[in-house]
């Protein structure tokens, strides 16, 4: 018997998965169960280590790989010991080459096959389905992953959760990492935003697992009635004009309950031949998805039962249907989908929504004839000429051949006419054949009378069989044509779907696909250039070509062989052949996608045009403000000092003169720095900043940057290891970035606290952290501090124009690095400069 697997799923490292696993193991020992520790990683955490005391630990297997010694789980030893329960940590762990399996979850699978229960742990970031999402959130790639299905197969999954604030407090107390690693961990992976996102991922994943368990339980116990664990609103779509109304109504119903799901479903015929307008369904599907819902398509001939089977399958609580579009007489003959669904719905609430198309009847669709024109003409010829010919051939043998045999021969001819020409030629042949049989072969001969009742019955059966056979042949031919049409439409729509999924949204590409699908000479998207007029359909000057594919594009809708009106101002024109009415459904789907592609292109163009204008306007406004306020202060101070020195009416002492000269010098130096920052910012935005990238040793640049601070240098403490590798940077620009950041940190830190500058390496990046103990910046304002001329409420005009941080980030990114702010644990702000390591 296979063992049972229990998994403790953690929202983040340090939440207590291993502690929970060991605690469960100790409880099992107290209850008398045979529990052993197969492998546990304590990571030096004293409370976790304490739980191991008194527990049996299976020795690890030692493996030598490339001259280094590693220890791994000894699967054979665990199986040989055959405990009732084995505690094995880190389900997603990758084994050292030379182990039984590449992954630890495969080792655990062997132990489960041996009949041993296993309790294990895994973090949400190691699940394969969310691995890329976690990397995007945290910026840290997770190389050790486990397939979701392995965890979903577990007999029991328990979420080990903790609020981000509580986890950070646990880290600050030294319960997760060593003290020297806490600051870097909290400033990187363990930020509040990261932990909150990981927590939400874990909760959503476990919620999905719970849904699966509930569905499996209901299926195993044959429970078909709905359990209202969560509101799920299903809206039935037919592709008709009422679809938009139904979707919006269903969305309002779902919005009344927080967390409710919206699902749209369309039922297609099981033979795949009778379907709705794909363009309408595509539009309604987009509407559903824009409102946060999902679209589904099911197959079934019994629409009410198919709808209810789907609704019960997704555990829906409410079903939204449109009022019947059938006329009153049709509703008398049959109850209709709405009434039938309501009668069978059981515990599911059914909403019947009225709409403008209700009770107006369905629009009849007149399809093409089942057979080609040539076959129908040939069928009439055989019917008209064949019956007299057969009569003439049988007349000499009327005394030899019995009437039933003659009827069978006429029936064979009728079947042949049906196969060739369809139903109506066969019906005419059947009636004509019955009259010829009556006149020439049925006593009394030469009269349209029948003496024997059995002969009358035979002739009636002959007509009925002929009509039935011809009808079946006609229906089969019609179905064959419909199947071919449905297949071609499905292929065309599949091509369109593939075009969208591959992101080929460019209009020429889309029109090219359409031209290839229907074998057209050209396909053109036209836009009206002015107000509509009665004759503008044929006037080329009233239209302009937006995009085209193929030769000889249409210059007006009137010159096209087929055109589709997308809106009042947009028309899709095709040239090459006249498309059938049934082809227009697919054509309209392509036209709708072309309109979407055009709208996206124009929105993107407008955004690109507006972006530089907005940036320029913002920069111009801020620059005027800076010039009018910030530049004026040092200029006024310098001017006042110089004017005072030139005043001959006042006798200045040497001390006063030196003070005025110092004031003028300091003000002019500040003015010089402000102008230089403005010029550098303009060069950055224009992309003409000169760079001299080269390998740079931090132990050379950092001391110079600290010295450039002047008197403030005593408030900065540098802690840069000589073992840090060289980075790729421009030495002068890097020094300037560090000076700006340290000066900003000193300005906002209390006098009793010093600014700390540290450096560390992370893979191919070196991080420089400038840490202050000032008032800090709220997380929601972190990006604002990098905007030019932004000082977040600092009104001291002597502190500059607010370009320091904006310029620092711009210079850092120009050198290939990044500059990001983080909260300093305990209060304050930490600026992190990340630069690439020199190869």
Secondary structure, DSSP 8 states (H G I E B T S, - for coil): ----EEEEEESSTTSSHHHHHHHHHHHHHHTT--EEEEE---TT-HHHHHHTTTSEE---EEEEETTEEEEE--HHHHHHHT-SEEEE--TT-B--TTSSSSBHHHHHHHHHHTT-EEEEEEEGGGBGGGHHHHHHHHS------B-HHHHHT-SEEEEE---HHHHHHHHHTTSSS-HHHHHHHHHTTT-HHHHHHHHHHHHHHHHHHHHHHHHHHHHHTT--S---SS-EEEEEE-SSTTHHHHHHHHHHHHHTSTT-EEEEEEEE-TTS-S---HHHHHHHHHHHHHTT-EEEEEE-SSHHHHHHHHHHHTT-SEEEEE---S-HHHHHHS--HHHHHHHH-TTSEEEEE--TTTTS---------SS-HHHHHHHHHHHHHHHHHHHHHHHTTTTTS-HHHHHHHHHHHHHHHHHHH-HHHHHHHHHHHHHHIIIIISSSTTSS--SSHHHHHHHHHHHHHHHHHHHHHHHHHHHHHHHHHHHHHHHHHHHHHHHHHTT---HHHHHHHHHHHHT-SEEEEEEE-SS--TTTTS-GGGEEEEEEEESS--SSGGG-SEEEE-SSSEEEEEESS---GGGHHHHHHHHHHHHHHHHHHHHHHHHHHHHHHHHHHHHHHHHHHHHHHHHHHHHHHHHHHHHHHH-TTS---HHHHHHHHHHHHHHHHHHHHHHHHHHHHHHHHHT------EEE-HHHHHHHHHHTTGGGGGGEEEE--TTS--EEE-HHHHHHHHHHHHHHHHHHS-TTS-EEEEEEEETTEEEEEEE--SS---GGGTTGGGSTT--TT---GGG-SS-HHHHHHHHHHHTT-EEEEEE-TTSSEEEEEEEEB--
